[in-house]
């Protein structure tokens, strides 16, 4: 992976100014968050990332799975 230095955000900056990190991800498709001077996290803009190609249906499926997992007990109760 080739990293553009403009994509690098420190953990401190990401914590204190998440909008800076998200704008970097929007501009470059991703932002690399470093912790203790080492790349640690990757913030990806799903709309602009070239290597993550999701259809609209796949995006909906991801969100639906998260909702189901978060509220599984309520769904089980409703299914009775």
ABEGO torsion letter per residue (X at the ends): XBBBAAABBBAAAAAABAAAAAAAAAAAGBBBBBBGGBBABBBBBAAABAABBBBAAAAAAAAAAAAAAAAAAAAAAAAX
